[in-house]
Amino acid sequence: MNPYIELAKFMLPKEISESFDLVNVEEKVVGAERILHLYLDEYETPPENRSDLRPNGFFPEALMGDFPVRDMEVVLHVRRRRWLDQHGGSVSTDWTLICKGTRYSKEFAAFLKEFVG
C-alpha cells in the first residue's frame, strides 16, 4: 500500500476511513489558494451484508468540505456504491456523512458551530 495514502486515511473522519477506499489525492492551485482533493470510493460490501444484491456502479460523486490541512482547503469527493436487488430496484447504504444544511463533514460542521457560532 502507498504510505502516503495510508497517512491521508488518518486525516479522514472515522466513518469514512472505515467504509471508503482512498483512491486518489490531488493538490490543485486556484490563484493563490491551494486545495487538497481526496477521492473516495465506497468499499464493495453490500448493504447489511445482503447476498441477493449485485453491484451497479456508483451514484454521482458528492463533494464535501473537511478540516483544512496545512493551510489548504480540503474537499472530499465521495462515490457511494449502487446495488440492484432481484426486482431491479436500486439499493444503497444509508450514509449521513454530510451535516444537514451544509456541504461539510459532520465533524467539521460541529467544530465550526462550537468555535464560530
N, C-alpha and C positions, 0 to 999 in steps of 0.2 A: 504494500500500500504506500502511496505517496505520503511522506511525512508531513508535508505542508497541508495536504487535505486533512490529515488526521488532526493537526494542530487547529485548523479552521473549525473543525467539528466541536472543539471545546468552547468556542465563542457562540455557538448556536443555542437557542432555547432548548431545554431538555426534551420536550415533547417532539421537537423537530429532529434533533440528533438521534433519537431512538427509533424514528419511523421513516426517515428520509435519508437517501444517499446523496452526499455532496458530490456532484458530477463535474462541476467546473467552478473556477474562481477567476474573476477578471477585475482589473482596475481600469477605470475609464476616466479620462480627464475632460471636463467640460469647462472651458475657460480656465479660471484659477481653481476650480473645485475638483477634488479627486473623489471618485465614488467607487466603492468596493461592491461588486456584484457577486453574490453567491447563488449558484444554480443547484436546485434540489429536486430529486425525483423520489416519489413515494416508493418504498420497498414493494416488491411484487408479492405481497402477502394478502390474500383475500380477506375482506371484512369478516370479522367474527370467525375467522378460520373456516369459512364455509367451503365445502368441496364441490358444490354444484355450480360454481361461477367460473366463467372463462374471461381472460383478460381482453380488454377492448381499447387499448391506448390510454391516452391521458385527457383530462379536462383541460381547457385553456389555462395557460400559466397565470398564476396570481402573483402580484407584487406586493411586498410589504416592507416597511422600514423597520430597522432594528437599531440597537445601540451603536453609536459611532465607534470606530476603531482608529486609533492614531490620527485623529482629526479628519477622518474620512467618513462620509455618509455611507451607511450600509443598506443595500437593497437585497432582499431575499426573493428569488424567483422560484416559486413553488409550483410543481406539477403534481397534481393528485391523480391517482390511477382510476380508470373507469372499468367496471366489470359488467358482464351481462349474465343474467340468470337464464334458466331453461326457457322462459317465455319471451326472451329478448328485451326484458326490462333492464334499465341501467341501474347499477348498484355501486355505491362507493362508501368509504369510511367517513363517518361524520366527524370532521375536524373543526375545532373552534380555535384556530391559530391566531386570527386577527381580532383585535379588540373592537367591539361593536362601535360603529360610528367613526372609525379611524381607518387608516391603512398601515397601522403599526402593530408589531407583535404585542401580545397581552402583557408581557413583562416590561417592555419599553414604555407602553402606554401607562402602566401603573407607576413606573418611575417618574414619567413626566407629570402625571397628575399629582403625585406626592410633593415634588420639588418645585413645580411651576404653578400648579393650582388649577 
